[in-house]
Amino acid sequence: MQALEVISRKRDGGEHPAEEIEFLLNGYLRGLIPDYQMAAWLMAVCIRGMTRAETLALTQAMVKSGEVLDLSGIPGVKVDKHSTGGVGDKVTLIGPPLAAACGVKVPKLSGRALAHTGGTLDKLESVPGLTVDLDPDRFIRQVREVGIAVAAQSPQIVPADKLLYALRDVTATVPSVPLIASSVMSKKIAAGADAIVLDVKFGRGAFMPDVASAEDLATEMVLLGEGAGRRTVALVTAMDNPLGRTVGNALEVQEALDALAGMGDEELVQVALVVAREMCWLAEVEADPGDALRSGSGRNKFLQMLIAQGGKIEMGLPRAPVHIEVPSLGDGHVQSIDALEVGLAGLELGVGRKKKQDQVDPAAGIVIEAQVGDRVQLGQSLAVVHARSEELARSVIPRLQNAWKLSANEVKRPPHVLARVDKDGVTRAD
């Protein structure tokens, strides 16, 4: 078999048998196939696409490139949860603990901030003393004993994805549904859970631009999960406006604690409950996450997880020294809040990373005071910027003021969960 033959087949619109995909991936990992040939194949995939069988073969080959976690020592159905990334998305800090409080076993390997979207690991690391670097034995023990663990992915899991993603990033081959789906699902499958709930976001603050493209990606990922023997459900959710009231690492942890104590933003809590109920359904657990929220057992479960991972929540979360209000430029009802602009403002403050080696500021962020639908007057505070210096805080105020769009008419907050996708197809919300 020759690399040129494989590349040519996809260039001409042909379909690869599984062995060709394995040959290409293994050759690239071993250094036998150079970057320029792999890049040519990736571009051919971007242009020609892949069949479901090809995408599954690519996903399975990527899983086989590294270790697969063995979670068989944990009783019950293990359910993972994954979000494609958003602004103010702290659902992982709320939904999975509620599911765990109901009896679901939740082993979750998570990621760090990517571009303008927040990373769950960065949020958790804002808790003093907490570690996300759990070796497999500790990770499995914590899931078995506490019911939930959220940790960093080992570099030994799907090493092929790291190599391929780096090449896609510099060859304009990132926006391909088969390549995105195989990247996400190979990591989820290798993480060892029996079932997976996916939160696929679309809109200004997400990587998918609209509902249709998010549904396509969700469908592809669900079928990959099912094809690999994992029960999989996806929710298609909006990310035009930030989710909840805060953007920032420590701020989002505190918001999650408040939400679990019954003091959360209504939209955020509803999304978290939908996710938790899907996790319970997949695990065949009959308990209601709503009861876990009302009783406080979900909050206790989250605190148990933080303590098990070394967190010293009693020391308090980091607080920024500077808090500055963002005044409204006009009167009206808040029609929308541009999630991308808010995310980029957060990036300037140090919430995420512009470069891989950048350090995040755990205390930095934005607290939203005027939500979609609220009535505001000229000069009223839209948000409060939390920053390490007054100069830095003031530098993002114009961007944030432009993110708030006002209307003379009353505005109703739009629905957040737009569709549910499983192996039988797409069910759209009313």
N, C-alpha and C positions, 0 to 999 in steps of 0.2 A: 504494500500500500504506500502511496506517495502523497505528501501534503498537497502538491499541486493538483492532483486528481480530486482530492476532497474539496479544496477551495473552488475548483472549476465547477464541480457539481452544484454547489450552492449558488455560485455566480449565475449559473444558467437556470436557476429555479428548480433544481432537482431536490429530492428528499434523501437525507442521509440514513443509512441503516445505523443501528446503535453502535456497531463496532467501529465505524468511521469516526463518530464523535469521540469515543473512548481513545482511539488512536491519536486523534488530534490533541485532545486534552492531556493525555499521558506524555506525549512527545513534547508538548510545551512545558509541562512541569519538569521534565528531565533535561530541558535545554536542547533537545534535538530539533525542535521546530522554533525558528527565530521569531522575534517580535513582529517583523514586517509581514511574515506569512500569517501569523495569528491575527494581526490587525486587518489584513485583507479578508480573512474569513469572517471576522466580526462585522465588517462593513457589508459584506455580502448578506449576512443574516439580517442586518438592519434594513437592507433594501428589499430582500426577498422574503423575509420572515421565516418562521419554522412551523412545522406541523405540531400537533399535540404530542405525537409519538416522539418526535425529535426533541421537543422541549423536555419531556420526561426523561429521555435518554441522557440529555445534557445534565439535568438535575441529578440523576442517579450517579453519573460519572463524577460530578463534583463532590457528592457525598462520599464516594469511595476514595477521594483523594486524601482523606484524613481520618481522624478518629470519629467514632460515633459513641455518644454517651449511652451507657447501659443503665437504665433506670428500673430494671426488672425487680430490684430489691425494695422498691417502694410499692406498697399495696395500693390497689385502686387504679382508676383511670387518671393518668397524668395529663393535664391540659396546659398548653403554652398559649401566650397571647402576644401578638405582634402588631405594632403600628408602623405605617409607612412614613410617619413623621409629620409634625405640625407645630404651630406656635401656641404655647400655653397648654400643650397636650400633656396633662399629668394623670390620664386615665389609668395608666399602669400602677400608679400609687394608690388608686381607689378601688377599681373594679376587681383585680385579682385578689387583694386582701379580703374583699367581701365574699368572693367565691371560696377562698380558703377557709373563711369563718364558717361557711356552709358545709365544709368537709371535702372540698376539691383539693387535690394535690397539685400544686402549681410550681413547676420547675421552669424558670424563665432566664434565658441568656439575653442580655440587652446590649445596647450600643451607646455611643457618645454623640454629642452634638454634631450635626452635619449641616454645613452652611447656616441658613437662618433658622433651622428647626432644632428644638432642644433634644438633649440626650438624657435618658433615664439614669444612666450611671452617674453623670455629672450632678444630677439632682440629688441622688442618694448620697454622694460623697460630700455634699454640703453639711451633712449631719456629722458632728465631731466624732472622730474615732472610727467611723464606719468604713468597712472594706468591701469592695465588690470583687476582689480577687480571691475566689474560693476554689481550692483544689477540688477535683471530682468527688473525693470521699466526703469532704466537709459539705459540699453542695448537696449531695444525695442524702446525707444524714440530716441536714437542716430541713429538706423537703419532707423527709419521713417524720421528723419529730415536731417541727413547727407547722408544716403544711405548705410553706411557700419560701422560695429563695429567689433573689434577683441578682445575677452575677454577670461578670464580664466573660465574653466568649474566649475560650482557649485558642491560641494561635494554631494548635494542632487540629482544630475543627475546620474543615473545608478550606485548606490553604489555597486551593485552586481559585476560589472566589477572590481572594485578596490580590492575586496576580492578575486575573482577568479584569477585575474592576479598575486597577491602576492603569491597565492598557486602554480600557474603554474610556477612561476619564480624559486621556490625552489624544484620542483618535476620533472624537465626536460620535462614539457608538454607545453612549449611555441610554438614550431614549428608545429602547426596543423592548416591547412587552415580553417576548420570550426570554431575553437576557435579564431583564429586571426580575421576572417571576422565578427563573431558575436560581438567581443569586439569593433572593430572599428565602425561597423554599428549601434550597439545599442546606442552609444553615439551620432552619427550623427542624428539618427532618433529622439532621445529624445531632441536634440537641436532645433527641431521644423521647420526646413526649408522645403519647398515644393519640392526642387530638390537639387541634390548633384553632384559635379564634384570631382572625385577621381584621385589623381596622385600616381600611384602605381610604385614604383621604384625597380630596380633590379641591381645587380652588386656588385663590391667590397665595395662600400660605403653604401650599402642598406642592408635591412634584408632579402630580397628575392634574391637567388643566381643567377638566370638566367631568361631569357625571358619567358620560359614555366611556371615556378612556379609563376611568376608575373602575367601572363595571367590567370592562374587558380585562384589565389587570387582575381584578378580584376573581373573575371566572377562571382565568389561566392558573392562578395560584391555588384555588380550591381544587381544581382537577389534578394538579400536580400532587397536592397533599393526599387526595384520595387515591391517586395512582400509586403512591408510595405506601399505601396502607394506613394512612393517618386520617381520621375523621376530621374534616375541615369545614369551617364556616367563615364567611367574610361579611363584614358590615361596610357599606360605602357611606362615608361621613363627610360633611362639609367643613372646609377650612378656609373660608373667605374671611371670617372674623376670628380673632383669637378665641380659644376655648377657655372659659372661666374668667377669673378676675386678675390673674397674675401671669407674668412672663419673667422667668428667672429661676435659678436653681433652688436656693433656700426659700424664696418666696413661694415657689410651687409646692415644696414639701409642706410648708405651713398651711397652704390652701388645702392640700390633701387631708391634713390632720383636721382642719376645720370642717371640711366636707364630710369626713367620716364621723364627726361629732354632731352632724345635723345642721351645720351652718354654712353649707356650700351653695354656690351658684346653681340655680335650678337646672340649667342646660347641662352643665358639667356632671351633675349628679345623675341626671337621666341617662346620659351616654354611658357612664360608669356602670349603672344598673343594667342597661341592655347588654353590655359586654359580660358582666358577671353572670347574668341569667343564661347567656349562650354557653359560658364555661360550665355552669351547673348542668345544663341540658346535655352537653357532650359527655360529661362525667356520669350522667344518669343519677345525679343527686337531686332530691326533691325539695330540699330546703330553699327558702326564698331569700335572696340577697337583700331584699327590702327589709326583712326582719332583722338581718345582721346589721343593717345600717341603723335601724331604730333602736336596737338594744345596745349598740356600742361595741358589739363583738368584732365587727369589721375593723374598727379603729384599734382595738386591743390586738388583733392579729397583725396589723401593720406595725404596731410598736414592738410586738414580739419579734418580728422579722428584723427590724432595725437593731434591736438589742442583740439578737443572735449573730448579727454581722459586725458586732463591735460598736454599734452606735451608742453614743452617750447623749441622748436627747435632752436629759435633764440639764446639760450644760448650756442649752439654748442654741438656736440657729444663728449663723452669722448675720449681722445687720450692717448695712452700708452707712457711712458717716454722713452722707448728704442725701436729703430728700427734697426734691423741688417739684412743684406743681406745674402741669401743662395747661395753660389757660385756653379756653375756647375762643376762636376767632369770630364767632357769630352766635346768633340765637337759632333754635330749631330742635327738631327731634333727630337723634342719632340714627341715620339710615344704615350706615355700615362703618366698620373699622377695618382698614386694609391690613390683613394679617401679615402680608409680606413686609410692608413698611414697618410694622411694629417689631417683627422678627429681626429686620435689619438694624433697627434702632437698638434692640437688645444686643445684637452682635457688636455694635460699636461700644456698648457699655462693658462688654466682656462676658456676657451670658454664654456665648459660644466661642468658636475658634475660627479665625480667618485662615490660619495655617495650622497644619496638623500638630505642630509643636507648641502652639500657643497654650497658655494657662488660662483657665476660666476664673472669673471672679464670682465666688459662690454667693455673695451678698447682692450683687448687681441685679437690676431688673426694672420692671414697670408694673405698677399696680393700677388697674383700670377702674376708674371711678364712674364714668359715664358709659353704660352698656348700650348696645343696640336697642332702640325703642325709648330710651330715656329722653326727657326734655331738658335742654341746657340753655343757659343764657350767656351772653357775651362776658368773657372773663372767668366764667365758672371752670372749675378744675375738671379736665377730661381724664387725667391720669396723674400719677405721682412717679417721678423718676428716682430710682435708688442707685446711687453711683459713689465711686471712691473720691470724686472731686467735683466741685461746683462747675468748673470749666467743662468737664466731660458731660455732666448732666445737661447743661444748657446747650451743648452742641447738638443734642438729638431732639430738642424741643420743636424746631421747625418741621422736621420729618414727621414727628408724632402729630402735630397740629394738622398737617395735610392728610394724615391717615384717617381722621374722623370726617366723614361726609354727613352733612346735615340736610334735613328736609323740612319744609314748612308744614308738611302733613304728618299725622301720627303714623308710626311705623311699628309693625308687629315683628317680633323676632322670628326669623325663618327656622324651619325644622332642621335638625342637625343630622339625624340618621335618615338617609334617603333610600337605602336598599339593603336587602339581605341576600347573600349568594351562598348556595350550597350545591351539592352535586346534581340536584334536580333543576337548577337554573336560578334566575333572578326574580326576587319578589320585591317590588317597589312599595315604599311607604305610601299611605293615602295622602 
